[in-house]
Amino acid sequence: MGYEVEFGIYIEFRDTIDKVLVLRFGKALDLVCLQLDDILEKSVREVSKFASVALVDIDLEDVQVYVKYFDITLLPSTIFFFNAHHMKMDSGTTDHTKWIGAFQRKQDFIDVVEGLGQYIGGYEGQTQCELPPSARDDTKISTHFQRYVIG
């Protein structure tokens, strides 16, 4: 089973070259996770050209290494990658490594993913990419990268 999860995450990274990879860490029956999953499901078609979304169930024993590595203590936690680089973001909380909780609306999620895509696609000289206030009270995405290696 460990190989299957590891291989599945590897496939997600491999198949998202030049796309934002969105990993939602959570539990299948958690109410807030279900709210976020509904928003992600409604958004996936609109972001499919520049992002891929995958759900990671933290109850699986094989993903515990990732849960510990990314310090997943609050659910749901959404982590963003681009070309295997972990995208850090300033979402108004002290944790810049992930988005914690559900997005309020479908458009909030789309705004965050588009903001990441805009930085990646054309704003590489800037240190931050500003998003519309709808995402979360003047949310800004920082351009700090951290190399993420699978294996």
DSSP file with accessible surface (Angstrom, degrees, kcal/mol):
  #  RESIDUE AA STRUCTURE BP1 BP2  ACC     N-H-->O    O-->H-N    N-H-->O    O-->H-N    TCO  KAPPA ALPHA  PHI   PSI    X-CA   Y-CA   Z-CA
    1    1 A M     >        0   0  131      0, 0.0     4,-1.9     0, 0.0     5,-0.2   0.000 360.0 360.0 360.0 -37.3    0.0    0.0    0.0
    2    2 A G  H  >  +     0   0   33      1,-0.2     4,-2.4     2,-0.2     5,-0.2   0.911 360.0  50.7 -58.8 -42.8    2.9    2.4    0.8
    3    3 A Y  H  > S+     0   0  167      1,-0.2     4,-3.3     2,-0.2     5,-0.3   0.909 107.0  54.7 -61.9 -40.6    4.2    2.2   -2.8
    4    4 A E  H  > S+     0   0  130      2,-0.2     4,-2.4     1,-0.2    -2,-0.2   0.914 111.7  42.6 -62.0 -44.7    0.7    2.9   -4.2
    5    5 A V  H  X S+     0   0   23     -4,-1.9     4,-2.4     2,-0.2     5,-0.2   0.948 116.7  47.8 -66.4 -46.9    0.3    6.1   -2.3
    6    6 A E  H  X S+     0   0   55     -4,-2.4     4,-2.4    -5,-0.2    -2,-0.2   0.937 114.6  46.3 -58.7 -46.0    3.9    7.2   -3.0
    7    7 A F  H  X S+     0   0   90     -4,-3.3     4,-2.7    -5,-0.2    -1,-0.2   0.903 110.1  54.4 -65.2 -38.1    3.5    6.4   -6.7
    8    8 A G  H  X S+     0   0   32     -4,-2.4     4,-2.1    -5,-0.3    -2,-0.2   0.914 110.1  45.7 -63.0 -42.2    0.2    8.2   -6.8
    9    9 A I  H  X S+     0   0   15     -4,-2.4     4,-2.2     2,-0.2    -1,-0.2   0.918 111.9  52.5 -67.8 -39.7    1.7   11.4   -5.4
   10   10 A Y  H  X S+     0   0  110     -4,-2.4     4,-2.9    -5,-0.2    -2,-0.2   0.934 108.4  50.8 -59.3 -44.4    4.7   11.0   -7.8
   11   11 A I  H  X S+     0   0   32     -4,-2.7     4,-2.7     1,-0.2    -1,-0.2   0.910 107.5  53.5 -61.2 -42.2    2.2   10.7  -10.8
   12   12 A E  H  < S+     0   0   65     -4,-2.1     4,-0.3     1,-0.2    -1,-0.2   0.929 112.4  44.2 -58.6 -44.6    0.4   13.8   -9.6
   13   13 A F  H >< S+     0   0   15     -4,-2.2     3,-1.2     1,-0.2    -2,-0.2   0.941 114.5  49.2 -64.9 -44.9    3.7   15.8   -9.6
   14   14 A R  H >< S+     0   0  119     -4,-2.9     3,-0.7     1,-0.3    -2,-0.2   0.886 111.1  49.3 -63.2 -38.7    4.8   14.3  -13.0
   15   15 A D  T 3< S+     0   0   91     -4,-2.7    -1,-0.3     1,-0.2    -2,-0.2   0.399 102.0  64.2 -85.4   4.3    1.5   15.1  -14.7
   16   16 A T  T X   +     0   0    2     -3,-1.2     3,-1.8    -4,-0.3    67,-0.6  -0.072  62.0 152.1-119.6  35.4    1.4   18.7  -13.6
   17   17 A I  T <  S+     0   0  103     -3,-0.7     3,-0.1     1,-0.3    -3,-0.0  -0.482  79.9   7.2 -64.1 132.4    4.4   20.2  -15.3
   18   18 A D  T 3  S+     0   0  115      1,-0.2     2,-0.3    -2,-0.2    -1,-0.3   0.752 117.5  97.1  61.9  26.7    3.7   23.9  -15.9
   19   19 A K  S <  S-     0   0   55     -3,-1.8    64,-0.7    33,-0.0     2,-0.4  -0.965  81.5-107.6-134.9 155.2    0.5   23.6  -13.8
   20   20 A V  E     -aB  51  82A   2     30,-2.7    32,-2.5    -2,-0.3     2,-0.5  -0.694  31.0-148.9 -79.7 131.1   -0.3   24.4  -10.2
   21   21 A L  E     -aB  52  81A   1     60,-2.8    60,-2.3    -2,-0.4     2,-0.6  -0.927   9.4-162.4-103.3 125.3   -0.8   21.2   -8.2
   22   22 A V  E     -aB  53  80A   0     30,-3.1    32,-2.7    -2,-0.5     2,-0.6  -0.946   4.7-170.7-110.4 118.2   -3.3   21.6   -5.4
   23   23 A L  E     -aB  54  79A   6     56,-2.8    56,-2.7    -2,-0.6     2,-0.7  -0.955   6.5-159.6-111.7 119.4   -3.2   18.9   -2.7
   24   24 A R  E     -aB  55  78A   8     30,-2.6    32,-3.5    -2,-0.6     2,-0.5  -0.868   6.6-161.5 -98.0 113.5   -6.1   19.0   -0.1
   25   25 A F  E     +aB  56  77A   1     52,-3.4    52,-2.3    -2,-0.7     2,-0.3  -0.861  40.8  98.4 -93.5 127.0   -5.1   17.1    3.0
   26   26 A G  E     -a   57   0A   0     30,-2.3    32,-2.5    -2,-0.5    33,-0.4  -0.953  68.3 -71.7-176.8-165.9   -8.1   16.1    5.1
   27   27 A K    >   -     0   0   82     -2,-0.3     3,-1.1    30,-0.2     6,-0.1  -0.942  31.5-130.2-118.5 142.0  -10.6   13.4    6.1
   28   28 A A  T 3  S+     0   0   53     -2,-0.4    -1,-0.1     1,-0.3     9,-0.0   0.793 106.2  38.5 -61.6 -30.9  -13.4   12.1    3.9
   29   29 A L  T 3  S+     0   0  158      4,-0.1     2,-0.3     5,-0.0    -1,-0.3   0.379  83.7 116.4-106.4   5.1  -16.1   12.5    6.5
   30   30 A D    <>  -     0   0   56     -3,-1.1     4,-2.6     1,-0.1     5,-0.2  -0.579  63.6-137.8 -74.3 132.1  -15.1   15.8    8.2
   31   31 A L  H  > S+     0   0  142     -2,-0.3     4,-2.0     1,-0.2    -1,-0.1   0.890 102.5  46.6 -62.4 -40.5  -17.7   18.5    7.6
   32   32 A V  H  > S+     0   0   60      2,-0.2     4,-2.5     1,-0.2    -1,-0.2   0.909 112.6  51.1 -69.2 -38.2  -15.3   21.3    6.8
   33   33 A C  H  > S+     0   0    0      1,-0.2     4,-3.2     2,-0.2    -2,-0.2   0.911 108.9  51.5 -62.7 -40.5  -13.4   19.0    4.4
   34   34 A L  H  X S+     0   0   77     -4,-2.6     4,-2.1     2,-0.2    -2,-0.2   0.891 108.9  51.1 -64.1 -37.5  -16.7   18.1    2.7
   35   35 A Q  H  X S+     0   0   88     -4,-2.0     4,-1.8     2,-0.2    -2,-0.2   0.941 113.5  44.4 -63.3 -45.9  -17.4   21.8    2.3
   36   36 A L  H  X S+     0   0    0     -4,-2.5     4,-3.0     1,-0.2     5,-0.2   0.922 110.4  54.6 -65.1 -42.7  -14.0   22.4    0.7
   37   37 A D  H  X S+     0   0   26     -4,-3.2     4,-2.8     1,-0.2    -1,-0.2   0.886 106.5  52.5 -58.4 -38.5  -14.3   19.3   -1.4
   38   38 A D  H  X S+     0   0   72     -4,-2.1     4,-2.2     2,-0.2    -1,-0.2   0.930 111.2  46.3 -63.0 -43.8  -17.6   20.6   -2.8
   39   39 A I  H  X S+     0   0   14     -4,-1.8     4,-1.4     2,-0.2    -2,-0.2   0.925 113.6  48.8 -65.1 -43.1  -15.9   23.9   -3.7
   40   40 A L  H  X S+     0   0    5     -4,-3.0     4,-1.8     1,-0.2     3,-0.3   0.922 110.6  51.0 -62.9 -42.4  -13.0   22.1   -5.3
   41   41 A E  H  < S+     0   0  145     -4,-2.8     4,-0.5     1,-0.2    -1,-0.2   0.911 111.2  47.6 -62.4 -41.0  -15.3   19.9   -7.3
   42   42 A K  H  < S+     0   0  119     -4,-2.2     4,-0.3     1,-0.2    -1,-0.2   0.754 117.8  43.2 -70.1 -23.3  -17.2   22.9   -8.6
   43   43 A S  H  X S+     0   0    0     -4,-1.4     4,-1.6    -3,-0.3     3,-0.5   0.672  87.5  87.9 -95.1 -21.1  -14.0   24.7   -9.5
   44   44 A V  H  X S+     0   0   64     -4,-1.8     4,-0.8     1,-0.3     7,-0.2   0.836  87.7  50.9 -57.8 -35.6  -12.0   21.9  -11.1
   45   45 A R  H >4 S+     0   0  214     -4,-0.5     3,-0.6     1,-0.2     4,-0.3   0.922 110.0  49.8 -68.0 -39.9  -13.3   22.4  -14.6
   46   46 A E  H 34 S+     0   0   98     -3,-0.5     3,-0.2    -4,-0.3    -1,-0.2   0.769 118.6  37.6 -71.2 -26.6  -12.6   26.2  -14.5
   47   47 A V  H >X S+     0   0    0     -4,-1.6     4,-1.9     1,-0.1     3,-1.6   0.414  84.9 104.8-102.5   2.1   -9.0   25.7  -13.4
   48   48 A S  T << S+     0   0   55     -4,-0.8    -1,-0.1    -3,-0.6    -2,-0.1   0.743  74.4  58.0 -61.2 -24.8   -8.2   22.6  -15.4
   49   49 A K  T 34 S+     0   0  186     -4,-0.3    -1,-0.3    -3,-0.2    -2,-0.1   0.766 125.0  18.5 -76.8 -23.3   -6.0   24.4  -17.9
   50   50 A F  T <4 S+     0   0   62     -3,-1.6   -30,-2.7     1,-0.2     2,-0.3   0.374 125.6  38.6-129.6   5.5   -3.6   25.7  -15.3
   51   51 A A  E  <  -a   20   0A   1     -4,-1.9     2,-0.4   -32,-0.2   -30,-0.2  -0.998  52.8-153.7-154.7 153.2   -4.1   23.6  -12.2
   52   52 A S  E     -a   21   0A  25    -32,-2.5   -30,-3.1    -2,-0.3     2,-0.4  -0.975  16.3-151.7-125.2 143.3   -4.8   20.0  -11.1
   53   53 A V  E     +a   22   0A  33     -2,-0.4     2,-0.3   -32,-0.2   -30,-0.2  -0.946  14.6 177.2-119.6 134.8   -6.5   19.1   -7.8
   54   54 A A  E     -a   23   0A  17    -32,-2.7   -30,-2.6    -2,-0.4     2,-0.4  -0.992  21.2-137.8-136.1 144.2   -6.0   16.0   -5.7
   55   55 A L  E     -a   24   0A  93     -2,-0.3     2,-0.5   -32,-0.2   -30,-0.2  -0.863  14.1-162.8-102.0 133.8   -7.5   14.9   -2.4
   56   56 A V  E     -a   25   0A  14    -32,-3.5   -30,-2.3    -2,-0.4     2,-0.7  -0.972  11.0-145.5-119.7 120.1   -5.2   13.3    0.2
   57   57 A D  E >   -a   26   0A  52     -2,-0.5     3,-1.5   -32,-0.2   -30,-0.2  -0.750   4.3-158.3 -86.5 115.0   -6.8   11.4    3.1
   58   58 A I  T 3  S+     0   0   22    -32,-2.5    -1,-0.1    -2,-0.7   -31,-0.1   0.593  83.8  74.4 -73.4  -8.1   -4.7   11.8    6.2
   59   59 A D  T 3  S+     0   0   99    -33,-0.4     2,-0.3     3,-0.0    -1,-0.3   0.679  72.8 100.3 -76.6 -15.7   -6.1    8.7    7.8
   60   60 A L  S X  S-     0   0   64     -3,-1.5     3,-1.2     1,-0.2     4,-0.3  -0.525  72.8-140.9 -71.9 131.9   -4.1    6.5    5.4
   61   61 A E  G >  S+     0   0  164     -2,-0.3     3,-1.4     1,-0.3     4,-0.3   0.856  96.9  63.3 -60.8 -33.9   -1.0    5.2    7.2
   62   62 A D  G 3  S+     0   0   40      1,-0.3     3,-0.3     2,-0.1    -1,-0.3   0.648  99.3  52.1 -71.2 -16.5    1.1    5.7    4.0
   63   63 A V  G X> S+     0   0    3     -3,-1.2     4,-2.2    -6,-0.2     3,-0.7   0.416  77.6  99.3 -99.1   4.1    0.7    9.5    3.9
   64   64 A Q  H <> S+     0   0   64     -3,-1.4     4,-2.6    -4,-0.3     5,-0.2   0.837  76.6  60.3 -61.3 -31.3    1.8   10.1    7.5
   65   65 A V  H 3> S+     0   0   90     -3,-0.3     4,-2.3    -4,-0.3    -1,-0.3   0.913 109.1  43.5 -62.6 -37.0    5.3   11.1    6.3
   66   66 A Y  H <> S+     0   0   10     -3,-0.7     4,-2.6     2,-0.2    -2,-0.2   0.876 110.3  55.4 -74.6 -37.3    3.7   13.9    4.3
   67   67 A V  H  <>S+     0   0   16     -4,-2.2     5,-2.7     1,-0.2     4,-0.3   0.925 114.4  40.7 -60.9 -42.4    1.4   14.9    7.2
   68   68 A K  H ><5S+     0   0  165     -4,-2.6     3,-0.9     3,-0.2    -2,-0.2   0.917 113.8  52.6 -71.6 -43.6    4.4   15.3    9.4
   69   69 A Y  H 3<5S+     0   0  117     -4,-2.3    -2,-0.2     1,-0.3    -1,-0.2   0.914 117.8  36.6 -60.3 -43.6    6.6   16.9    6.8
   70   70 A F  T 3<5S-     0   0    8     -4,-2.6    -1,-0.3    -5,-0.1     3,-0.2   0.355 108.8-123.6 -92.7   5.4    4.0   19.6    6.0
   71   71 A D  T < 5 -     0   0   97     -3,-0.9     2,-1.2    -4,-0.3     3,-0.3   0.935  34.9-172.2  53.7  54.2    2.9   19.9    9.7
   72   72 A I      < +     0   0   12     -5,-2.7    -1,-0.2     1,-0.2     3,-0.1  -0.664  31.6 136.6 -80.3  97.4   -0.8   19.1    8.9
   73   73 A T        +     0   0  102     -2,-1.2     2,-0.4     1,-0.2    -1,-0.2   0.627  59.3  54.7-114.7 -26.0   -2.4   19.7   12.3
   74   74 A L  S    S-     0   0   99     -3,-0.3    -1,-0.2    27,-0.0    27,-0.1  -0.916  91.3 -99.3-112.6 140.8   -5.6   21.6   11.3
   75   75 A L  S    S+     0   0   48     -2,-0.4    27,-0.1     1,-0.1   -49,-0.1  -0.882  92.6  23.5-117.8 147.8   -8.0   20.3    8.7
   76   76 A P  S    S+     0   0    0      0, 0.0    25,-3.3     0, 0.0     2,-0.4   0.670  72.7 177.8 -76.1 156.5   -8.5   20.8    5.9
   77   77 A S  E     -BC  25 100A   0    -52,-2.3   -52,-3.4    23,-0.2     2,-0.5  -0.993  11.3-159.4-122.5 130.5   -5.1   22.0    4.8
   78   78 A T  E     -BC  24  99A   0     21,-3.0    21,-3.0    -2,-0.4     2,-0.4  -0.946   6.3-167.6-115.4 127.0   -4.4   22.8    1.1
   79   79 A I  E     -B   23   0A   0    -56,-2.7   -56,-2.8    -2,-0.5     2,-0.4  -0.909   7.0-149.9-117.7 140.6   -0.9   22.9   -0.2
   80   80 A F  E     +BD  22  87A   1      7,-0.6     7,-2.9    -2,-0.4     2,-0.3  -0.893  14.7 179.9-115.0 139.9    0.1   24.4   -3.6
   81   81 A F  E     -BD  21  86A   1    -60,-2.3   -60,-2.8    -2,-0.4     2,-0.3  -0.939  13.7-165.6-132.5 155.5    3.0   23.3   -5.8
   82   82 A F  E >  S-BD  20  85A  31      3,-2.3     3,-1.8    -2,-0.3   -62,-0.2  -0.945  81.9 -17.0-141.8 121.9    4.4   24.4   -9.2
   83   83 A N  T 3  S-     0   0   48    -64,-0.7     3,-0.1   -67,-0.6   -66,-0.1   0.906 129.7 -51.9  48.6  47.5    6.9   22.1  -11.0
   84   84 A A  T 3  S+     0   0   24      1,-0.2    64,-1.4   -68,-0.1     2,-0.5   0.583 112.1 125.5  67.0  14.3    7.5   20.2   -7.7
   85   85 A H  E <   -DE  82 147A  62     -3,-1.8    -3,-2.3    62,-0.2     2,-0.5  -0.890  64.3-124.6-102.1 131.2    8.2   23.5   -5.9
   86   86 A H  E     -DE  81 146A   3     60,-2.5    60,-1.0    -2,-0.5     2,-0.6  -0.605  23.7-142.4 -74.4 121.4    6.2   24.2   -2.7
   87   87 A M  E     -DE  80 145A   2     -7,-2.9    -7,-0.6    -2,-0.5     2,-0.3  -0.780  11.9-155.2 -89.3 121.4    4.4   27.5   -3.1
   88   88 A K        -     0   0   56     56,-1.6     2,-0.3    -2,-0.6    56,-0.3  -0.733  15.0-172.1 -95.1 147.4    4.3   29.5    0.1
   89   89 A M        -     0   0    1      7,-2.4     2,-0.8    -2,-0.3    52,-0.2  -0.984  28.3-130.6-142.5 149.7    1.5   32.1    0.5
   90   90 A D  B     +F  140   0B  47     50,-1.5    50,-1.9    -2,-0.3     6,-0.1  -0.878  33.4 163.1 -99.6 105.4    0.5   34.8    2.9
   91   91 A S        -     0   0    1     -2,-0.8    -1,-0.1     4,-0.3    48,-0.1   0.094  69.0 -87.8-110.3  19.9   -3.2   34.2    3.6
   92   92 A G  S    S+     0   0   68      1,-0.4     2,-0.2    48,-0.2    -2,-0.1   0.522 101.2  98.2  88.7   4.0   -3.5   36.4    6.6
   93   93 A T  S    S-     0   0   48      2,-0.2    -1,-0.4     1,-0.0    -2,-0.2  -0.706  85.2-110.9-114.2 173.7   -2.4   33.6    9.1
   94   94 A T  S    S+     0   0  143     -2,-0.2     2,-0.8    -3,-0.1    -1,-0.0   0.665  99.3  81.5 -78.6 -14.7    1.0   32.9   10.6
   95   95 A D        +     0   0   36      1,-0.1     3,-0.4     3,-0.1    -4,-0.3  -0.819  51.1 173.9 -95.5 110.3    1.3   29.7    8.6
   96   96 A H        +     0   0   78     -2,-0.8    -7,-2.4     1,-0.2    -1,-0.1   0.325  65.7  75.6 -96.1   5.8    2.6   30.6    5.1
   97   97 A T  S    S+     0   0   36     -9,-0.2   -17,-0.3     1,-0.2     2,-0.3   0.609 104.1   5.6 -93.9 -12.6    3.0   27.0    4.0
   98   98 A K  S    S-     0   0    2     -3,-0.4     2,-0.5    -9,-0.2   -19,-0.2  -0.985  70.9-103.5-161.9 164.1   -0.6   26.1    3.4
   99   99 A W  E     -C   78   0A   1    -21,-3.0   -21,-3.0    -2,-0.3     2,-0.5  -0.871  38.5-152.8 -94.6 124.6   -4.2   27.3    3.2
  100  100 A I  E     +C   77   0A  36     -2,-0.5   -23,-0.2   -23,-0.2     2,-0.1  -0.878  53.5   4.9-106.1 131.0   -6.0   26.2    6.4
  101  101 A G  S    S-     0   0   16    -25,-3.3     2,-0.2    -2,-0.5   -23,-0.1  -0.357  96.9 -48.9  95.4-177.3   -9.8   25.6    6.3
  102  102 A A        -     0   0    9    -27,-0.1     2,-0.2    -2,-0.1    -2,-0.1  -0.593  52.6-111.1 -91.9 154.0  -12.3   25.8    3.5
  103  103 A F        -     0   0    2     -2,-0.2   -64,-0.1     1,-0.1     3,-0.1  -0.603  22.8-133.6 -75.9 146.6  -12.7   28.6    1.0
  104  104 A Q  S    S+     0   0  144     31,-0.3     2,-0.3    -2,-0.2    -1,-0.1   0.877  83.1  11.7 -71.3 -37.6  -15.9   30.5    1.5
  105  105 A R  S  > S-     0   0  124     29,-0.1     4,-1.3    30,-0.1     3,-0.5  -0.939  75.5-112.0-137.8 161.2  -16.8   30.5   -2.2
  106  106 A K  H  > S+     0   0   71     -2,-0.3     4,-2.2     1,-0.2     3,-0.3   0.905 117.4  56.9 -57.4 -41.7  -15.7   28.8   -5.4
  107  107 A Q  H  > S+     0   0   73      1,-0.2     4,-2.8     2,-0.2    -1,-0.2   0.831  98.7  60.3 -64.9 -30.2  -14.4   32.1   -6.7
  108  108 A D  H  > S+     0   0    5     -3,-0.5     4,-1.8     2,-0.2    -1,-0.2   0.933 107.7  44.9 -61.8 -45.0  -12.1   32.5   -3.7
  109  109 A F  H  X S+     0   0    0     -4,-1.3     4,-2.4    -3,-0.3     5,-0.2   0.939 113.2  50.1 -63.4 -46.3  -10.3   29.3   -4.6
  110  110 A I  H  X S+     0   0    3     -4,-2.2     4,-3.1     1,-0.2     5,-0.3   0.911 108.2  54.1 -60.6 -40.9  -10.1   30.2   -8.2
  111  111 A D  H  X S+     0   0   12     -4,-2.8     4,-2.3     2,-0.2    -1,-0.2   0.902 109.3  47.8 -60.4 -41.5   -8.7   33.6   -7.3
  112  112 A V  H  X S+     0   0    0     -4,-1.8     4,-2.3     2,-0.2    -2,-0.2   0.951 114.5  44.9 -65.6 -47.5   -5.9   32.0   -5.2
  113  113 A V  H  X S+     0   0    0     -4,-2.4     4,-2.5     1,-0.2    -2,-0.2   0.925 114.7  48.7 -65.3 -41.0   -5.0   29.5   -8.0
  114  114 A E  H  X S+     0   0   75     -4,-3.1     4,-2.7    -5,-0.2    -1,-0.2   0.895 108.9  54.5 -64.8 -37.8   -5.1   32.3  -10.6
  115  115 A G  H  X S+     0   0    1     -4,-2.3     4,-2.0    -5,-0.3    -2,-0.2   0.924 109.7  46.2 -61.6 -42.9   -2.9   34.5   -8.4
  116  116 A L  H  X S+     0   0    0     -4,-2.3     4,-2.5     1,-0.2    -2,-0.2   0.934 113.0  50.5 -62.8 -44.2   -0.3   31.7   -8.2
  117  117 A G  H  X S+     0   0   26     -4,-2.5     4,-2.9     1,-0.2    -2,-0.2   0.881 108.0  52.4 -62.8 -37.7   -0.6   31.2  -11.9
  118  118 A Q  H  X>S+     0   0   92     -4,-2.7     4,-2.0     2,-0.2     5,-0.8   0.918 110.4  47.9 -65.8 -42.3   -0.1   34.9  -12.7
  119  119 A Y  H  X5S+     0   0   15     -4,-2.0     4,-1.4     3,-0.2    -2,-0.2   0.967 115.9  44.1 -60.7 -49.2    3.0   35.1  -10.5
  120  120 A I  H  <5S+     0   0   20     -4,-2.5    -2,-0.2     1,-0.2    -1,-0.2   0.915 117.3  46.3 -62.9 -41.0    4.4   32.0  -12.2
  121  121 A G  H  <5S-     0   0   68     -4,-2.9    -1,-0.2    -5,-0.2    -2,-0.2   0.756 136.4 -13.9 -79.4 -24.8    3.5   33.1  -15.7
  122  122 A G  H  <5S+     0   0   57     -4,-2.0     3,-0.2    -5,-0.2    -3,-0.2   0.524 114.7  71.1-159.0  -0.3    4.6   36.7  -15.7
  123  123 A Y    ><< +     0   0   99     -4,-1.4     3,-2.0    -5,-0.8    -3,-0.1  -0.049  48.9 132.5-117.2  34.4    5.5   38.4  -12.5
  124  124 A E  T 3   +     0   0  138      1,-0.3    -1,-0.2    -4,-0.2    -5,-0.1   0.723  68.9  60.2 -64.7 -18.4    8.7   36.6  -11.6
  125  125 A G  T 3  S+     0   0   83     -3,-0.2    -1,-0.3    -6,-0.1     2,-0.2   0.648  92.3  83.7 -81.2 -13.3   10.5   39.9  -10.8
  126  126 A Q    <   -     0   0   98     -3,-2.0     3,-0.1    -7,-0.1    -3,-0.0  -0.522  69.6-144.8 -90.2 158.1    8.0   40.7   -8.0
  127  127 A T  S    S+     0   0  110      1,-0.2    16,-1.5    -2,-0.2     2,-0.3   0.662  83.6  24.5 -93.8 -19.2    8.2   39.5   -4.5
  128  128 A Q  E     -G  142   0B  69     14,-0.2     2,-0.5    15,-0.1    -1,-0.2  -0.996  62.2-147.3-144.5 150.4    4.5   39.2   -4.0
  129  129 A C  E     -G  141   0B   5     12,-2.2    12,-2.3    -2,-0.3     2,-0.3  -0.977  22.8-140.6-116.8 119.3    1.4   38.8   -6.1
  130  130 A E  E     -G  140   0B 121     -2,-0.5    10,-0.2    10,-0.2     9,-0.1  -0.614  14.6-157.9 -83.5 139.2   -1.7   40.5   -4.9
  131  131 A L        -     0   0   10      8,-1.8   -19,-0.1    -2,-0.3     5,-0.1  -0.707  34.3 -81.9-106.0 162.3   -5.1   38.8   -5.2
  132  132 A P    >   -     0   0   63      0, 0.0     3,-1.7     0, 0.0     4,-0.5  -0.304  43.8-114.5 -59.5 146.9   -8.5   40.3   -5.2
  133  133 A P  T 3> S+     0   0   85      0, 0.0     4,-0.7     0, 0.0     3,-0.3   0.720 106.9  78.3 -59.4 -18.4   -9.8   40.9   -1.7
  134  134 A S  T 34 S+     0   0   48      1,-0.2   -26,-0.1     2,-0.2     3,-0.1   0.806  82.6  64.8 -62.7 -28.5  -12.5   38.4   -2.1
  135  135 A A  T <4 S-     0   0    5     -3,-1.7   -31,-0.3     1,-0.2    -1,-0.2   0.949 133.0 -39.1 -63.6 -49.0  -10.1   35.5   -1.5
  136  136 A R  T  4 S-     0   0   69     -4,-0.5    -1,-0.2    -3,-0.3    -2,-0.2  -0.304  95.9 -59.0-179.2  90.2   -9.4   36.5    2.1
  137  137 A D  S  < S-     0   0  150     -4,-0.7    -3,-0.1     1,-0.2     0, 0.0   0.824 118.2 -26.1  32.3  78.6   -9.1   40.2    3.2
  138  138 A D  S    S-     0   0  102      1,-0.2    -1,-0.2    -5,-0.1   -46,-0.1   0.896  86.3-168.1  59.5  42.9   -6.2   41.4    1.0
  139  139 A T        -     0   0    2     -7,-0.3    -8,-1.8    -6,-0.1     2,-0.4  -0.360   2.6-167.5 -60.5 138.1   -4.6   38.0    0.6
  140  140 A K  E     -FG  90 130B  67    -50,-1.9   -50,-1.5   -10,-0.2     2,-0.6  -0.976  13.7-140.4-126.9 144.7   -1.1   38.1   -0.9
  141  141 A I  E     - G   0 129B   1    -12,-2.3   -12,-2.2    -2,-0.4     2,-0.2  -0.919  16.2-144.8-107.1 125.1    0.9   35.2   -2.2
  142  142 A S  E     - G   0 128B   9     -2,-0.6   -14,-0.2   -14,-0.2   -54,-0.2  -0.560  10.0-135.3 -85.0 153.6    4.5   35.3   -1.4
  143  143 A T        +     0   0   24    -16,-1.5     2,-0.3    -2,-0.2   -15,-0.1   0.057  54.8 135.7-101.7  28.1    7.0   33.9   -4.0
  144  144 A H        -     0   0  118    -56,-0.3   -56,-1.6   -17,-0.1     2,-0.3  -0.589  38.0-159.1 -74.8 133.1    9.1   31.9   -1.6
  145  145 A F  E     -E   87   0A  84     -2,-0.3     2,-0.4   -58,-0.2   -58,-0.2  -0.856  12.2-169.3-112.3 150.0    9.9   28.5   -3.0
  146  146 A Q  E     -E   86   0A  71    -60,-1.0   -60,-2.5    -2,-0.3     2,-0.2  -0.988  28.8-119.7-136.3 126.1   11.0   25.3   -1.2
  147  147 A R  E     -E   85   0A 145     -2,-0.4     2,-0.5   -62,-0.2   -62,-0.2  -0.455  26.7-161.2 -66.0 130.9   12.2   22.3   -3.1
  148  148 A Y        -     0   0   13    -64,-1.4     2,-0.5    -2,-0.2    -1,-0.0  -0.973   5.9-169.5-118.1 120.5   10.1   19.3   -2.5
  149  149 A V        -     0   0  104     -2,-0.5     2,-0.4     2,-0.1   -65,-0.0  -0.936  13.4-141.4-114.3 130.1   11.6   15.9   -3.3
  150  150 A I              0   0   43     -2,-0.5    -2,-0.0  -140,-0.0  -144,-0.0  -0.734 360.0 360.0 -87.8 134.9    9.6   12.8   -3.4
  151  151 A G              0   0  104     -2,-0.4    -2,-0.1     0, 0.0  -145,-0.0  -0.524 360.0 360.0 120.9 360.0   11.2    9.7   -2.0
